[in-house]
Amino acid sequence: MADKNIKTSDAELKDKLVAINRVTKVTKGGRTFSFSAIVVVGNENGLVGWGLGKANEVTTAISKGVDAAKKNLIKVPVLKGTIPHEQLARFGGAEVFIKPASHGTGVKAGGAMRAVLESVGVTDVLAKSKGSSNSHNLVKATIAALGELRDAHTVADHRGVSLDKVFNG
């Protein structure tokens, strides 16, 4: 379902920093510090992507992450500020469960999942992360779950039936 090569102007994409990790490499001359940053970008209207940037400085790592995130954007169906149906997804040890919520609920999600869901433009959703709390795997699992979502129009087109038949059988 992940639509690759989605064209969008960079002006409408907003980036959110999820996590920064400092890595130390010990050499003969002393310690060398390096940084990795995981970043989520989205237009808050159904478009989201993630990227990982690594560099010797934090700002460079973040900008590399933003560039990487713009290269793998996916389109997500957002209906009235929530998702069309509940979805479960895994990536590595991280498992995420997202469920639609009524208007006014807000984004009930923690950490890395919240950043992804807010970037995609979801305003009301219930989410639970199970298993690993590793932010890299949580971001990937959340985007995998969002990528598997389908709205009623897509289901009707895929099955070759009317929208009424999708709902009423």
DSSP file (Angstrom, degrees, kcal/mol; ACC not computed):
  #  RESIDUE AA STRUCTURE BP1 BP2  ACC     N-H-->O    O-->H-N    N-H-->O    O-->H-N    TCO  KAPPA ALPHA  PHI   PSI    X-CA   Y-CA   Z-CA
    1    1 A M              0   0    0      0, 0.0     2,-0.5     0, 0.0    74,-0.3   0.000 360.0 360.0 360.0 -21.4    0.0    0.0    0.0
    2    2 A A        -     0   0    0     72,-0.1     2,-0.8     1,-0.1    72,-0.1  -0.436 360.0-146.8 -64.8 112.9    3.0    2.3    0.5
    3    3 A D        -     0   0    0     -2,-0.5     3,-0.4    72,-0.1     2,-0.1  -0.730  15.8-154.3 -83.9 113.5    3.0    4.7   -2.4
    4    4 A K        +     0   0    0     -2,-0.8    68,-0.1     1,-0.2    70,-0.1  -0.438  67.2  28.3 -84.1 161.9    6.5    5.6   -3.2
    5    5 A N  S    S+     0   0    0     66,-0.4     2,-0.5     1,-0.2    -1,-0.2   0.880  71.3 177.6  57.9  46.2    7.7    8.8   -4.9
    6    6 A I        -     0   0    0     -3,-0.4     2,-0.5    67,-0.3    -1,-0.2  -0.694  24.0-136.3 -78.2 125.1    4.8   11.0   -3.7
    7    7 A K        +     0   0    0     -2,-0.5     2,-0.3     2,-0.0    -1,-0.0  -0.715  39.1 149.3 -87.7 127.2    5.5   14.5   -4.9
    8    8 A T        -     0   0    0     -2,-0.5     2,-0.2     5,-0.0     5,-0.0  -0.989  48.3-102.4-152.4 152.3    5.0   17.3   -2.4
    9    9 A S    >   -     0   0    0     -2,-0.3     3,-1.0     1,-0.1     4,-0.4  -0.564  25.0-133.0 -78.0 142.5    6.4   20.7   -1.8
   10   10 A D  G >  S+     0   0    0      1,-0.2     3,-0.7    -2,-0.2    -1,-0.1   0.724  99.5  71.5 -65.5 -21.6    8.9   20.8    1.1
   11   11 A A  G 3  S+     0   0    0      1,-0.2    -1,-0.2     3,-0.0    -2,-0.0   0.837  97.1  48.2 -66.1 -32.9    7.2   24.0    2.5
   12   12 A E  G <  S+     0   0    0     -3,-1.0     2,-0.4     2,-0.0    -1,-0.2   0.580  91.5  94.5 -88.3  -7.6    4.1   22.0    3.7
   13   13 A L    <   -     0   0    0     -3,-0.7     2,-0.4    -4,-0.4    30,-0.2  -0.699  58.3-160.9 -86.3 131.5    6.0   19.2    5.4
   14   14 A K  E     -A   42   0A   0     28,-3.2    28,-2.0    -2,-0.4     2,-0.4  -0.921   9.0-145.5-110.3 137.4    6.7   19.7    9.1
   15   15 A D  E     -A   41   0A   0     -2,-0.4     2,-0.4    26,-0.2    26,-0.2  -0.815  10.1-166.2-107.3 144.9    9.4   17.7   10.8
   16   16 A K  E     -A   40   0A   0     24,-3.1    24,-2.8    -2,-0.4     2,-0.5  -0.994  18.7-134.0-127.1 130.5    9.4   16.2   14.4
   17   17 A L  E     +A   39   0A   0     -2,-0.4    22,-0.2    22,-0.2     3,-0.1  -0.723  23.3 178.4 -83.1 125.0   12.4   14.9   16.1
   18   18 A V  E     -     0   0A   0     20,-2.6     2,-0.3    -2,-0.5    -1,-0.2   0.888  60.4 -12.9 -93.4 -49.4   11.7   11.6   17.8
   19   19 A A  E     -A   38   0A   0     19,-1.3    19,-2.4    93,-0.0     2,-0.4  -0.997  47.2-152.7-156.4 148.0   15.0   10.6   19.4
   20   20 A I  E     -A   37   0A   0     -2,-0.3     2,-0.4    17,-0.2    17,-0.2  -0.987  15.6-165.8-120.8 134.3   18.7   11.4   19.4
   21   21 A N  E     -A   36   0A   0     15,-3.1    15,-2.5    -2,-0.4     2,-0.5  -0.979   9.6-147.8-123.1 130.4   21.3    8.8   20.2
   22   22 A R  E     -A   35   0A   0     -2,-0.4     2,-0.4    13,-0.2    13,-0.2  -0.848  14.7-166.2 -98.1 128.5   24.9    9.5   21.1
   23   23 A V  E     -A   34   0A   0     11,-3.4    11,-2.7    -2,-0.5     2,-0.5  -0.937   4.8-153.3-115.8 135.0   27.4    6.9   20.0
   24   24 A T  E     -A   33   0A   0     -2,-0.4     2,-0.5     9,-0.2     9,-0.2  -0.922   6.7-168.9-112.7 130.7   31.0    6.7   21.3
   25   25 A K  E     -A   32   0A   0      7,-2.8     7,-2.9    -2,-0.5     2,-0.6  -0.976  14.2-148.2-116.6 121.3   33.8    5.2   19.4
   26   26 A V  E     +A   31   0A   0     -2,-0.5     5,-0.2     5,-0.2     2,-0.2  -0.787  26.3 166.5 -94.5 123.1   37.1    4.8   21.4
   27   27 A T  E >   -A   30   0A   0      3,-3.2     3,-1.4    -2,-0.6    -2,-0.0  -0.658  53.6 -88.9-122.9-179.0   40.2    5.0   19.4
   28   28 A K  T 3  S+     0   0    0      1,-0.3     3,-0.1    -2,-0.2    -2,-0.0   0.849 126.5  51.1 -60.0 -35.3   43.9    5.5   20.1
   29   29 A G  T 3  S-     0   0    0      1,-0.2     2,-0.3     3,-0.0    -1,-0.3   0.481 123.5 -91.2 -84.3  -2.3   43.5    9.2   20.1
   30   30 A G  E <   -A   27   0A   0     -3,-1.4    -3,-3.2     2,-0.0     2,-0.4  -0.914  68.2 -21.5 129.0-157.3   40.6    9.2   22.5
   31   31 A R  E     -A   26   0A   0     -2,-0.3     2,-0.5    -5,-0.2    -5,-0.2  -0.746  46.4-158.6 -96.7 138.4   36.8    9.1   22.2
   32   32 A T  E     -A   25   0A   0     -7,-2.9    -7,-2.8    -2,-0.4     2,-0.4  -0.972  11.8-151.0-114.3 122.7   34.9   10.1   19.1
   33   33 A F  E     +A   24   0A   0     -2,-0.5     2,-0.3    -9,-0.2    -9,-0.2  -0.760  16.5 177.6 -96.0 139.1   31.3   11.1   19.5
   34   34 A S  E     -A   23   0A   0    -11,-2.7   -11,-3.4    -2,-0.4     2,-0.4  -0.948  14.4-144.7-134.6 155.2   28.7   10.6   16.8
   35   35 A F  E     -AB  22  55A   0     20,-3.5    20,-2.5    -2,-0.3     2,-0.4  -0.952   7.7-165.5-126.4 141.2   25.0   11.2   16.8
   36   36 A S  E     -AB  21  54A   0    -15,-2.5   -15,-3.1    -2,-0.4     2,-0.4  -0.988  10.6-168.7-122.0 138.2   22.0    9.5   15.2
   37   37 A A  E     -AB  20  53A   0     16,-2.9    16,-2.6    -2,-0.4     2,-0.5  -0.988  12.3-152.5-128.8 130.3   18.6   11.2   14.9
   38   38 A I  E     -AB  19  52A   0    -19,-2.4   -20,-2.6    -2,-0.4   -19,-1.3  -0.909  23.5-175.4-102.5 127.5   15.3    9.6   14.0
   39   39 A V  E     -AB  17  51A   0     12,-2.9    12,-2.5    -2,-0.5     2,-0.4  -0.928  16.9-155.0-127.7 143.1   12.9   12.2   12.4
   40   40 A V  E     -AB  16  50A   0    -24,-2.8   -24,-3.1    -2,-0.3     2,-0.4  -0.973  12.2-169.2-117.0 132.4    9.3   12.0   11.3
   41   41 A V  E     +AB  15  49A   0      8,-2.8     8,-2.3    -2,-0.4     2,-0.3  -0.923  15.5 152.4-118.9 149.1    8.0   14.4    8.6
   42   42 A G  E     -AB  14  48A   0    -28,-2.0   -28,-3.2    -2,-0.4     6,-0.2  -0.979  46.6-133.0-165.8 159.8    4.3   14.9    7.6
   43   43 A N        -     0   0    0      4,-1.3    77,-0.1    -2,-0.3     5,-0.1   0.309  48.1-120.6-100.6   8.7    1.9   17.5    6.2
   44   44 A E  S    S+     0   0    0     75,-2.3    76,-0.2     3,-0.5    77,-0.1   0.772  97.0  87.6  56.9  28.3   -0.7   16.8    8.9
   45   45 A N  S    S-     0   0    0     74,-0.3    76,-0.2     2,-0.3    33,-0.1  -0.106 119.3 -61.8-146.4  40.0   -3.1   15.8    6.1
   46   46 A G  S    S+     0   0    0     74,-2.9    30,-3.5     1,-0.2     2,-0.4   0.540 103.3 107.7  97.5   6.7   -2.5   12.2    5.5
   47   47 A L  E     + C   0  75A   0     72,-0.3    -4,-1.3    28,-0.2    -3,-0.5  -0.975  37.6 158.5-121.9 129.4    1.2   12.2    4.4
   48   48 A V  E     +BC  42  74A   0     26,-2.1    26,-3.0    -2,-0.4     2,-0.3  -0.996   9.3 167.4-149.7 150.7    4.0   10.8    6.6
   49   49 A G  E     -BC  41  73A   0     -8,-2.3    -8,-2.8    -2,-0.3     2,-0.3  -0.979  17.8-144.1-156.8 159.4    7.5    9.5    6.4
   50   50 A W  E     -B   40   0A   0     22,-0.6     2,-0.3    -2,-0.3   -10,-0.2  -0.913  14.6-176.4-128.4 155.9   10.4    8.7    8.7
   51   51 A G  E     -B   39   0A   0    -12,-2.5   -12,-2.9    -2,-0.3     2,-0.5  -0.997  18.1-143.0-151.2 152.7   14.2    9.0    8.3
   52   52 A L  E     -B   38   0A   0     -2,-0.3     2,-0.4   -14,-0.2   -14,-0.2  -0.972  18.7-171.5-117.8 127.0   17.4    8.2   10.2
   53   53 A G  E     -B   37   0A   0    -16,-2.6   -16,-2.9    -2,-0.5     2,-0.4  -0.966   2.9-169.0-121.2 136.6   20.4   10.6   10.0
   54   54 A K  E     +B   36   0A   0     -2,-0.4     2,-0.3   -18,-0.2   -18,-0.2  -0.983  23.5 134.1-125.6 134.3   23.8   10.0   11.4
   55   55 A A  E     -B   35   0A   0    -20,-2.5   -20,-3.5    -2,-0.4     6,-0.0  -0.962  63.1-100.5-162.9 174.8   26.6   12.6   11.7
   56   56 A N  S    S+     0   0    0     -2,-0.3     2,-0.3   -22,-0.2   -23,-0.1   0.608 106.8  50.0 -81.8 -12.5   29.3   14.0   14.0
   57   57 A E  S  > S-     0   0    0    -22,-0.1     4,-2.1     1,-0.1     5,-0.1  -0.944  80.9-129.0-127.0 150.4   27.0   16.9   15.0
   58   58 A V  H  > S+     0   0    0     -2,-0.3     4,-2.4     1,-0.2     5,-0.2   0.921 106.8  50.1 -63.6 -46.8   23.4   16.9   16.1
   59   59 A T  H  > S+     0   0    0      1,-0.2     4,-2.2     2,-0.2    -1,-0.2   0.882 111.7  48.5 -63.4 -38.8   22.1   19.5   13.7
   60   60 A T  H  > S+     0   0    0      2,-0.2     4,-2.3     1,-0.2    -1,-0.2   0.901 110.7  51.4 -67.0 -40.7   23.7   17.7   10.7
   61   61 A A  H  X S+     0   0    0     -4,-2.1     4,-2.0     2,-0.2   -24,-0.3   0.900 110.4  49.1 -62.5 -41.0   22.2   14.4   11.9
   62   62 A I  H  X S+     0   0    0     -4,-2.4     4,-2.3     2,-0.2    -2,-0.2   0.926 111.4  48.2 -65.3 -45.1   18.7   16.0   12.1
   63   63 A S  H  X S+     0   0    0     -4,-2.2     4,-2.1     1,-0.2    -1,-0.2   0.872 111.4  50.5 -65.8 -35.6   18.9   17.5    8.6
   64   64 A K  H  X S+     0   0    0     -4,-2.3     4,-2.2     2,-0.2    -1,-0.2   0.888 110.0  51.3 -66.0 -37.9   20.1   14.2    7.2
   65   65 A G  H  X S+     0   0    0     -4,-2.0     4,-2.2     2,-0.2    -2,-0.2   0.891 108.7  50.4 -64.3 -40.6   17.2   12.5    8.9
   66   66 A V  H  X S+     0   0    0     -4,-2.3     4,-1.8     2,-0.2    -2,-0.2   0.913 110.5  49.5 -63.7 -43.5   14.7   15.1    7.4
   67   67 A D  H  X S+     0   0    0     -4,-2.1     4,-0.6     1,-0.2    -2,-0.2   0.903 112.4  47.7 -62.6 -41.1   16.2   14.5    3.9
   68   68 A A  H >X S+     0   0    0     -4,-2.2     3,-0.8     1,-0.2     4,-0.6   0.875 109.5  53.9 -66.6 -37.2   15.8   10.7    4.4
   69   69 A A  H >< S+     0   0    0     -4,-2.2     3,-0.8     1,-0.2    -1,-0.2   0.851 102.1  57.5 -67.0 -34.9   12.3   11.1    5.7
   70   70 A K  H 3< S+     0   0    0     -4,-1.8     3,-0.4     1,-0.2    -1,-0.2   0.689 100.8  60.1 -68.7 -17.2   11.2   13.1    2.6
   71   71 A K  H << S+     0   0    0     -3,-0.8   -66,-0.4    -4,-0.6    -1,-0.2   0.693 106.3  43.5 -86.3 -19.3   12.3   10.2    0.4
   72   72 A N  S << S+     0   0    0     -3,-0.8   -22,-0.6    -4,-0.6     2,-0.3  -0.528  74.9 157.8-127.4  69.9    9.9    7.5    1.9
   73   73 A L  E     -C   49   0A   0     -3,-0.4     2,-0.3    -2,-0.2   -67,-0.3  -0.673  19.6-164.1 -90.2 143.6    6.5    9.2    2.3
   74   74 A I  E     -C   48   0A   0    -26,-3.0   -26,-2.1    -2,-0.3     2,-0.4  -0.932  18.5-124.2-124.5 154.0    3.3    7.2    2.5
   75   75 A K  E     -C   47   0A   0     -2,-0.3   -28,-0.2   -74,-0.3   -72,-0.1  -0.830  26.6-168.3 -97.7 131.8   -0.3    8.3    2.1
   76   76 A V        -     0   0    0    -30,-3.5     2,-0.5    -2,-0.4    71,-0.1  -0.969  23.5-121.4-123.0 132.6   -2.7    7.5    5.0
   77   77 A P        -     0   0    0      0, 0.0     2,-0.5     0, 0.0   -31,-0.1  -0.623  30.0-174.1 -74.7 121.2   -6.5    7.7    4.9
   78   78 A V        -     0   0    0     -2,-0.5     2,-0.6     5,-0.1     5,-0.2  -0.970   2.4-168.6-117.4 118.1   -7.6   10.1    7.7
   79   79 A L  B >   -D   82   0B   0      3,-2.5     3,-1.9    -2,-0.5     0, 0.0  -0.928  69.4 -26.3-113.6 115.5  -11.4   10.4    8.1
   80   80 A K  T 3  S-     0   0    0     -2,-0.6    -1,-0.2     1,-0.3     3,-0.1   0.848 125.3 -50.4  52.3  40.1  -12.8   13.2   10.3
   81   81 A G  T 3  S+     0   0    0      1,-0.3    43,-2.6    -3,-0.1    42,-2.3   0.479 126.3  75.6  82.5   2.2   -9.6   13.4   12.3
   82   82 A T  B <  S-D   79   0B   0     -3,-1.9    -3,-2.5    40,-0.2    -1,-0.3  -0.749  84.4 -89.7-133.2-176.7   -9.3    9.7   13.1
   83   83 A I        -     0   0    0     41,-0.4    -5,-0.1    -2,-0.2     3,-0.1  -0.597  31.7-120.4 -95.4 158.2   -8.4    6.4   11.3
   84   84 A P  S    S-     0   0    0      0, 0.0     2,-0.3     0, 0.0    -1,-0.1   0.844  84.9  -9.6 -69.6 -33.7  -10.9    4.2    9.4
   85   85 A H  S    S-     0   0    0     14,-0.0     2,-0.1    66,-0.0    13,-0.0  -0.955  82.1 -79.6-155.7 169.5  -10.4    1.0   11.5
   86   86 A E        -     0   0    0     -2,-0.3     2,-0.3    13,-0.1    13,-0.2  -0.461  46.2-170.8 -77.7 152.7   -8.3   -0.5   14.1
   87   87 A Q  E     -E   98   0C   0     11,-2.6    11,-2.7    -2,-0.1     2,-0.4  -1.000  16.3-157.7-148.3 142.8   -4.9   -2.0   13.1
   88   88 A L  E     +E   97   0C   0     -2,-0.3     2,-0.3     9,-0.2     9,-0.2  -0.964  20.7 169.6-119.6 137.0   -2.2   -4.1   14.7
   89   89 A A  E     -E   96   0C   0      7,-2.3     7,-2.9    -2,-0.4     2,-0.4  -0.996  16.1-155.6-148.6 152.3    1.4   -4.1   13.4
   90   90 A R  E     +E   95   0C   0     -2,-0.3     2,-0.3     5,-0.2     5,-0.2  -0.943  11.4 176.2-125.9 147.3    4.9   -5.4   14.4
   91   91 A F  E >   -E   94   0C   0      3,-2.7     3,-2.0    -2,-0.4    50,-0.2  -0.850  69.8 -46.0-146.8 115.5    8.4   -4.3   13.6
   92   92 A G  T 3  S-     0   0    0     -2,-0.3    -1,-0.1     1,-0.3    40,-0.0  -0.456 123.6 -21.4  61.6-129.8   11.2   -6.2   15.4
   93   93 A G  T 3  S+     0   0    0     -2,-0.2    39,-2.4    -3,-0.1     2,-0.4   0.495 118.7  96.5 -88.3  -4.7   10.2   -6.4   19.1
   94   94 A A  E <   -EF  91 131C   0     -3,-2.0    -3,-2.7    37,-0.2     2,-0.4  -0.730  50.1-175.9 -92.3 132.7    7.8   -3.5   18.9
   95   95 A E  E     -EF  90 130C   0     35,-2.6    35,-3.8    -2,-0.4     2,-0.4  -0.995   4.8-167.6-126.5 131.9    4.1   -4.1   18.5
   96   96 A V  E     -EF  89 129C   0     -7,-2.9    -7,-2.3    -2,-0.4     2,-0.4  -0.930   9.5-165.6-123.2 145.8    1.6   -1.3   18.1
   97   97 A F  E     -EF  88 128C   0     31,-2.6    31,-2.4    -2,-0.4     2,-0.4  -0.991   9.5-174.2-128.1 121.2   -2.2   -1.3   18.2
   98   98 A I  E     -EF  87 127C   0    -11,-2.7   -11,-2.6    -2,-0.4    29,-0.2  -0.942   2.6-177.2-119.8 142.4   -4.1    1.8   16.9
   99   99 A K  E     - F   0 126C   0     27,-2.9    27,-2.8    -2,-0.4   -13,-0.1  -0.996  29.5-108.3-139.7 137.1   -7.8    2.2   17.2
  100  100 A P  E     - F   0 125C   0      0, 0.0     2,-0.3     0, 0.0    25,-0.2  -0.309  35.9-162.8 -64.8 150.8  -10.2    5.0   16.0
  101  101 A A        -     0   0    0     23,-0.9    23,-0.1   -18,-0.1     3,-0.1  -0.935  21.8 -98.8-134.4 157.0  -11.7    7.3   18.6
  102  102 A S    >   -     0   0    0     -2,-0.3     3,-1.7     1,-0.2     4,-0.3  -0.271  57.1 -75.7 -72.5 161.9  -14.6    9.7   18.7
  103  103 A H  T 3  S+     0   0    0      1,-0.2    -1,-0.2     2,-0.1   -22,-0.1  -0.311 118.3  30.2 -60.5 134.8  -14.1   13.4   18.2
  104  104 A G  T 3  S+     0   0    0     -3,-0.1    -1,-0.2    19,-0.0    -2,-0.1   0.309  87.1 105.3  99.3  -6.7  -12.7   15.1   21.3
  105  105 A T    <   -     0   0    0     -3,-1.7    19,-0.1     1,-0.1    -2,-0.1   0.900  66.7-155.3 -71.6 -41.1  -10.7   12.2   22.5
  106  106 A G        -     0   0    0     -4,-0.3    19,-2.2    17,-0.1     2,-1.0  -0.333  39.1 -45.0  89.3-178.0   -7.3   13.5   21.4
  107  107 A V  E     -g  125   0C   0     17,-0.2     2,-1.3    -2,-0.1    19,-0.2  -0.791  52.5-171.1 -93.4 102.4   -4.2   11.5   20.6
  108  108 A K  E     +g  126   0C   0     17,-2.8    19,-2.3    -2,-1.0     2,-0.3  -0.698  44.8 110.7 -93.6  83.2   -3.8    8.9   23.4
  109  109 A A        -     0   0    0     -2,-1.3     2,-0.3    17,-0.2    19,-0.1  -0.984  58.6-121.3-152.8 155.7   -0.4    7.6   22.5
  110  110 A G    >>  -     0   0    0     -2,-0.3     3,-1.5     4,-0.1     4,-1.0  -0.752  52.1 -50.2-106.7 150.5    3.1    7.8   23.9
  111  111 A G  H 3> S+     0   0    0     -2,-0.3     4,-1.6     1,-0.3     3,-0.1   0.064 123.8  18.6  43.4-112.2    6.4    9.0   22.7
  112  112 A A  H 3> S+     0   0    0      1,-0.2     4,-1.5     2,-0.2    -1,-0.3   0.845 126.3  52.9 -65.0 -36.5    7.4    7.8   19.3
  113  113 A M  H <> S+     0   0    0     -3,-1.5     4,-2.6     1,-0.2    -1,-0.2   0.894 105.4  55.2 -66.2 -39.5    3.9    6.8   18.3
  114  114 A R  H  X S+     0   0    0     -4,-1.0     4,-2.7     1,-0.2     5,-0.3   0.909 105.2  52.6 -59.8 -43.6    2.5   10.3   19.2
  115  115 A A  H  X S+     0   0    0     -4,-1.6     4,-1.8     1,-0.2    -1,-0.2   0.906 112.5  44.6 -60.6 -42.6    5.0   12.0   16.9
  116  116 A V  H  X S+     0   0    0     -4,-1.5     4,-1.7     2,-0.2    -2,-0.2   0.933 114.6  47.6 -67.4 -46.2    4.0    9.8   13.9
  117  117 A L  H  X>S+     0   0    0     -4,-2.6     5,-2.0     1,-0.2     4,-0.8   0.871 113.4  47.5 -66.8 -37.0    0.3   10.1   14.5
  118  118 A E  H  <5S+     0   0    0     -4,-2.7     3,-0.4    -5,-0.2    -1,-0.2   0.876 109.8  53.7 -70.3 -36.3    0.4   13.9   15.0
  119  119 A S  H  <5S+     0   0    0     -4,-1.8   -75,-2.3    -5,-0.3   -74,-0.3   0.831 106.4  52.2 -66.6 -31.8    2.6   14.3   11.8
  120  120 A V  H  <5S-     0   0    0     -4,-1.7   -74,-2.9   -76,-0.2    -1,-0.2   0.697 119.9-109.6 -79.3 -18.2    0.0   12.3    9.7
  121  121 A G  T  <5 +     0   0    0     -4,-0.8     2,-0.4    -3,-0.4    -3,-0.2   0.608  64.3 149.3 102.7  14.6   -2.8   14.6   11.0
  122  122 A V      < +     0   0    0     -5,-2.0    -1,-0.3     1,-0.2   -40,-0.2  -0.688  16.4 174.9 -80.8 129.0   -4.8   12.3   13.2
  123  123 A T        +     0   0    0    -42,-2.3     2,-0.4    -2,-0.4   -41,-0.2   0.674  68.2  40.3-106.7 -22.9   -6.4   14.3   16.1
  124  124 A D  S    S+     0   0    0    -43,-2.6   -23,-0.9   -19,-0.1   -41,-0.4  -0.939  74.6 127.1-132.7 110.3   -8.4   11.5   17.8
  125  125 A V  E     -Fg 100 107C   0    -19,-2.2   -17,-2.8    -2,-0.4     2,-0.5  -0.984  45.1-138.0-159.3 148.8   -7.0    8.0   18.2
  126  126 A L  E     +Fg  99 108C   0    -27,-2.8   -27,-2.9    -2,-0.3     2,-0.3  -0.946  31.9 177.5-107.9 131.9   -6.3    5.4   20.9
  127  127 A A  E     -F   98   0C   0    -19,-2.3     2,-0.4    -2,-0.5   -29,-0.2  -0.984  15.0-173.0-139.0 147.3   -2.9    3.7   20.7
  128  128 A K  E     -F   97   0C   0    -31,-2.4   -31,-2.6    -2,-0.3     2,-0.5  -0.996  10.8-153.6-139.4 132.6   -1.0    1.1   22.6
  129  129 A S  E     -F   96   0C   0     -2,-0.4     2,-0.3   -33,-0.2   -33,-0.2  -0.916  16.4-173.3-105.9 133.2    2.6    0.0   22.2
  130  130 A K  E     +F   95   0C   0    -35,-3.8   -35,-2.6    -2,-0.5     2,-0.3  -0.871  51.0   7.0-120.8 154.3    3.4   -3.5   23.4
  131  131 A G  E    S+F   94   0C   0     -2,-0.3   -37,-0.2   -37,-0.2   -38,-0.1  -0.601 112.4  28.5  81.4-134.7    6.7   -5.2   23.6
  132  132 A S        -     0   0    0    -39,-2.4   -37,-0.3    -2,-0.3    -2,-0.1  -0.283  53.6-158.2 -67.1 143.9    9.8   -3.2   22.9
  133  133 A S        +     0   0    0    -39,-0.1     2,-0.3    -4,-0.0   -21,-0.1   0.185  44.4 139.7-104.3  15.0    9.9    0.6   23.6
  134  134 A N     >  -     0   0    0      1,-0.2     4,-2.4     2,-0.0     5,-0.2  -0.441  50.3-144.2 -60.0 120.7   12.8    1.1   21.2
  135  135 A S  H  > S+     0   0    0     -2,-0.3     4,-2.2     1,-0.2     5,-0.2   0.825  95.2  56.2 -63.9 -32.9   11.8    4.4   19.4
  136  136 A H  H  > S+     0   0    0      1,-0.2     4,-1.9     2,-0.2    -1,-0.2   0.954 113.3  39.7 -62.5 -49.5   13.3    3.3   16.1
  137  137 A N  H  > S+     0   0    0      1,-0.2     4,-2.5     2,-0.2    -2,-0.2   0.830 113.2  55.7 -71.6 -31.8   11.2    0.1   16.0
  138  138 A L  H  X S+     0   0    0     -4,-2.4     4,-2.5     2,-0.2    -1,-0.2   0.915 108.3  48.0 -65.3 -42.4    8.1    1.9   17.3
  139  139 A V  H  X S+     0   0    0     -4,-2.2     4,-2.3     2,-0.2     5,-0.2   0.936 114.1  46.7 -62.5 -45.9    8.2    4.5   14.6
  140  140 A K  H  X S+     0   0    0     -4,-1.9     4,-2.0     1,-0.2    -2,-0.2   0.895 113.5  48.1 -65.0 -40.2    8.6    1.8   11.9
  141  141 A A  H  X S+     0   0    0     -4,-2.5     4,-2.3     2,-0.2    -1,-0.2   0.895 111.6  50.2 -67.4 -39.9    5.8   -0.3   13.4
  142  142 A T  H  X S+     0   0    0     -4,-2.5     4,-2.4     2,-0.2    -2,-0.2   0.914 112.0  46.8 -64.4 -43.2    3.4    2.7   13.6
  143  143 A I  H  X S+     0   0    0     -4,-2.3     4,-2.1     2,-0.2    -1,-0.2   0.861 110.8  53.2 -68.3 -34.4    4.1    3.7   10.0
  144  144 A A  H  X S+     0   0    0     -4,-2.0     4,-1.0    -5,-0.2    -2,-0.2   0.913 110.2  47.8 -63.3 -42.4    3.6    0.0    9.0
  145  145 A A  H >< S+     0   0    0     -4,-2.3     3,-0.5     1,-0.2     4,-0.4   0.915 112.9  47.7 -64.4 -43.4    0.2    0.0   10.8
  146  146 A L  H >< S+     0   0    0     -4,-2.4     3,-1.0     1,-0.2    -1,-0.2   0.859 107.6  57.0 -66.2 -34.4   -0.8    3.3    9.1
  147  147 A G  H 3< S+     0   0    0     -4,-2.1    -1,-0.2     1,-0.2    -2,-0.2   0.748 103.2  54.0 -68.2 -23.8    0.3    2.0    5.7
  148  148 A E  T << S+     0   0    0     -4,-1.0    -1,-0.2    -3,-0.5    -2,-0.2   0.524  83.7 111.5 -87.8  -6.6   -2.1   -1.0    6.0
  149  149 A L    <   -     0   0    0     -3,-1.0     2,-0.4    -4,-0.4   -62,-0.0  -0.427  46.0-172.6 -69.7 141.0   -5.1    1.2    6.7
  150  150 A R        -     0   0    0     -2,-0.1     2,-0.1   -74,-0.1    -2,-0.0  -1.000  13.7-140.4-134.5 137.3   -7.8    1.3    3.9
  151  151 A D     >  -     0   0    0     -2,-0.4     4,-2.0     1,-0.1     3,-0.2  -0.426  34.5 -99.8 -89.3 172.4  -10.9    3.5    3.7
  152  152 A A  H  > S+     0   0    0      1,-0.2     4,-2.5     2,-0.2     5,-0.2   0.844 120.5  55.4 -62.9 -36.6  -14.2    2.3    2.5
  153  153 A H  H  > S+     0   0    0      2,-0.2     4,-2.4     1,-0.2    -1,-0.2   0.906 108.4  48.5 -64.2 -41.2  -13.8    3.8   -1.1
  154  154 A T  H  > S+     0   0    0     -3,-0.2     4,-2.5     2,-0.2    -2,-0.2   0.910 111.9  49.0 -64.6 -42.9  -10.5    1.9   -1.5
  155  155 A V  H  X S+     0   0    0     -4,-2.0     4,-2.4     2,-0.2     5,-0.2   0.913 111.5  49.8 -62.9 -43.5  -12.1   -1.4   -0.4
  156  156 A A  H  X>S+     0   0    0     -4,-2.5     5,-1.8     1,-0.2     4,-1.5   0.919 113.0  46.0 -62.5 -44.9  -15.1   -0.8   -2.7
  157  157 A D  H  <5S+     0   0    0     -4,-2.4    -1,-0.2     2,-0.2    -2,-0.2   0.906 112.9  50.5 -64.1 -41.6  -12.8   -0.2   -5.7
  158  158 A H  H  <5S+     0   0    0     -4,-2.5    -2,-0.2     1,-0.2    -1,-0.2   0.886 116.7  39.7 -65.1 -40.1  -10.6   -3.2   -4.8
  159  159 A R  H  <5S-     0   0    0     -4,-2.4    -1,-0.2    -5,-0.2    -2,-0.2   0.669 106.4-126.6 -83.2 -17.2  -13.6   -5.5   -4.6
  160  160 A G  T  <5 +     0   0    0     -4,-1.5     2,-0.2     1,-0.3    -3,-0.2   0.819  69.5 115.3  75.0  31.5  -15.4   -4.0   -7.5
  161  161 A V  S   <S-     0   0    0     -5,-1.8    -1,-0.3    -6,-0.2    -2,-0.1  -0.758  70.4 -86.0-125.0 173.0  -18.6   -3.4   -5.6
  162  162 A S     >  -     0   0    0     -2,-0.2     4,-1.2     1,-0.1     3,-0.1  -0.332  34.9-114.9 -76.7 162.0  -20.6   -0.4   -4.6
  163  163 A L  H  > S+     0   0    0      1,-0.2     4,-1.4     2,-0.2     5,-0.2   0.855 116.9  56.7 -63.5 -35.9  -19.9    1.6   -1.3
  164  164 A D  H  > S+     0   0    0      1,-0.2     4,-2.7     2,-0.2     5,-0.2   0.874 103.8  53.0 -64.0 -37.2  -23.3    0.5    0.0
  165  165 A K  H  > S+     0   0    0      1,-0.2     4,-1.7     2,-0.2    -1,-0.2   0.811 103.2  58.2 -69.6 -29.9  -22.5   -3.2   -0.5
  166  166 A V  H  < S+     0   0    0     -4,-1.2    -1,-0.2     2,-0.2    -2,-0.2   0.916 116.4  33.7 -64.1 -42.7  -19.2   -2.7    1.5
  167  167 A F  H  < S+     0   0    0     -4,-1.4    -2,-0.2     1,-0.1    -1,-0.2   0.872 129.8  32.0 -81.7 -38.7  -21.2   -1.5    4.6
  168  168 A N  H  <        0   0    0     -4,-2.7    -3,-0.2    -5,-0.2    -2,-0.2   0.495 360.0 360.0-104.4  -4.9  -24.4   -3.5    4.3
  169  169 A G     <        0   0    0     -4,-1.7    -4,-0.2    -5,-0.2    -3,-0.1   0.455 360.0 360.0  79.4 360.0  -23.1   -6.8    2.7
